[in-house]
Amino acid sequence: MEMKPNHASPVLTDPAPVTKSRLGIRSSLLPQHGAPFSSSRHIMIPRRKPGILDDVRSNGWLDAMKASSPPRKKLVRDFTFEAAADDSDAAYVSWMLKHPSALNSFEQIIEQAKNKKIAMFLDYDGVLSPIVDDPDCALMSDDMRVAVKNVADHFPTAIISGRSRDKVYDLVGLTELYYAGSHGMDIMGPVNSSVSNDHPSCVKSTDQQGKEVNLFQPAREFLPVIDEVFRTLVENTKGIKGAKVENHKFCASVHYRNVDEKNWPVIAQCVHDILKEYPRLRLTHGRKVLEVRPVIDWNKGKAVEFLLDSLGLSDTEDVLPIYIGDDKTDEDAFKVLREGNFGFGILVSSTPKETSAVYSLKDPSEVMEFLKSLGNWKKTEEAGK
Ligand SMILES: O=P(O)(O)OC[C@H]1O[C@H](O[C@H]2O[C@H](CO)[C@@H](O)[C@H](O)[C@H]2O)[C@H](O)[C@@H](O)[C@@H]1O
């Protein structure tokens, strides 16, 4: 894949020494002390020291880890469980009054879409594929692929995932879409010279089909650091049964879904120690996953704005962006749409959650139904013209 560097990035400027200005990051976003990146290639992280786990207990990480993904629905066996199930169902029903089902609200949604161009943004895990124990087995069904393709045939459609862009492209496998990986820190979008002028770190590149595209990687300078951190995390978690570390190019993910809960503090401590060693990296929580990523002012919300600009769709009057996601990192995108009064978010969740999304869907099967309905509605509308 050919790459023609443009100018230096506005986010990451100045090729020489690694300092705050080299990273071009607003200083308020950066920790005020410590080395920018680790000085040693391999840092030794003591697994257990007396009292060391107090760090992660006192700073609330463990509570966040426990709350990070709802437990799967248990079989209702006796009266106690039945009562608990009733309570949680009632809570879900009352939450849905605030965040109605996008399926039940379909007529209202297409009313909003009349005379507007829909731009569709989709998260991958938990939206297009169900959450499963092994991230490598989170495959999208063929039916879902058809539904996504159908939507992409009518509306500009992008996937914005926490996974690496290459990985999510391999999983989805549709050439009709735009892809943003690493929580929006790695975007392949259409060539648009006004966008590359505004974002000088955009480089011209080519996609898998040899088509010219814009490649935007605002955290490019962090590539070797993430790689180093990934290798250290693999090394330091290798004794923890069930732990899995993924390298997503601009972020590293430490999964604890399959780790015995009594070992979660050890996982948390490994990540905590990395962040102490690399003050320019920060933590985000996903569904039973801790993610280490660069401290830069960029997220899925900014990626949505970037893609809308790239597609020439930032005119709020004629465009209706819709973002479907299930995770905390998707909230940045929901917020951008809500605060801009520009389109809306749909949260995929089977339990009540605090969210900036407007509508909700229960699970990926409802997402598929919604995408099918949208594609069919547009097809019928176009046929009637
Ligand atoms: O932004 P997304 O596309 O939703 O990616 C978020 C994370 O998804 C993956 O992890 C999640 O799904 C796994 C497979 O179902 C599940 O095992 C895991 O517990 C979930 O956190 C992916 O592996 C992560 O790296 C992504 O950041």
The ligand as an SDF file (V2000), in Angstrom:
LIG
                    3D

 27 28  0  0  0  0  0  0  0  0999 V2000
  -15.5430   -0.5780   19.2100 O   0  0  0  0  0  0  0  0  0  0  0  0
  -15.9160   -2.0110   19.0790 P   0  0  0  0  0  0  0  0  0  0  0  0
  -15.9450   -2.4840   17.6630 O   0  0  0  0  0  0  0  0  0  0  0  0
  -17.1790   -2.3370   19.8200 O   0  0  0  0  0  0  0  0  0  0  0  0
  -14.7310   -2.8030   19.7910 O   0  0  0  0  0  0  0  0  0  0  0  0
  -14.6320   -2.7870   21.2010 C   0  0  0  0  0  0  0  0  0  0  0  0
  -13.8410   -3.9670   21.6840 C   0  0  0  0  0  0  0  0  0  0  0  0
  -14.4270   -5.1230   21.0970 O   0  0  0  0  0  0  0  0  0  0  0  0
  -13.7890   -6.3710   21.3120 C   0  0  0  0  0  0  0  0  0  0  0  0
  -13.9950   -6.7670   22.6410 O   0  0  0  0  0  0  0  0  0  0  0  0
  -15.3550   -6.9570   23.0010 C   0  0  0  0  0  0  0  0  0  0  0  0
  -15.9180   -8.0110   22.2100 O   0  0  0  0  0  0  0  0  0  0  0  0
  -15.3020   -9.3110   22.4240 C   0  0  0  0  0  0  0  0  0  0  0  0
  -15.9380  -10.2890   21.4440 C   0  0  0  0  0  0  0  0  0  0  0  0
  -17.3130  -10.3570   21.6010 O   0  0  0  0  0  0  0  0  0  0  0  0
  -15.4860   -9.7360   23.8880 C   0  0  0  0  0  0  0  0  0  0  0  0
  -14.8670  -10.9890   24.1240 O   0  0  0  0  0  0  0  0  0  0  0  0
  -14.8690   -8.6680   24.7990 C   0  0  0  0  0  0  0  0  0  0  0  0
  -15.1130   -8.9840   26.1570 O   0  0  0  0  0  0  0  0  0  0  0  0
  -15.4510   -7.2840   24.4770 C   0  0  0  0  0  0  0  0  0  0  0  0
  -14.7560   -6.2670   25.2120 O   0  0  0  0  0  0  0  0  0  0  0  0
  -12.3230   -6.2840   20.9860 C   0  0  0  0  0  0  0  0  0  0  0  0
  -11.7020   -7.5090   21.2680 O   0  0  0  0  0  0  0  0  0  0  0  0
  -11.6970   -5.1370   21.7680 C   0  0  0  0  0  0  0  0  0  0  0  0
  -10.3280   -5.0780   21.5450 O   0  0  0  0  0  0  0  0  0  0  0  0
  -12.3990   -3.8750   21.2750 C   0  0  0  0  0  0  0  0  0  0  0  0
  -11.8150   -2.7330   21.8360 O   0  0  0  0  0  0  0  0  0  0  0  0
  1  2  2  0
  2  3  1  0
  2  4  1  0
  2  5  1  0
  5  6  1  0
  6  7  1  0
  7  8  1  0
  7 26  1  0
  8  9  1  0
  9 10  1  0
  9 22  1  0
 10 11  1  0
 11 12  1  0
 11 20  1  0
 12 13  1  0
 13 14  1  0
 13 16  1  0
 14 15  1  0
 16 17  1  0
 16 18  1  0
 18 19  1  0
 18 20  1  0
 20 21  1  0
 22 23  1  0
 22 24  1  0
 24 25  1  0
 24 26  1  0
 26 27  1  0
M  END
$$$$
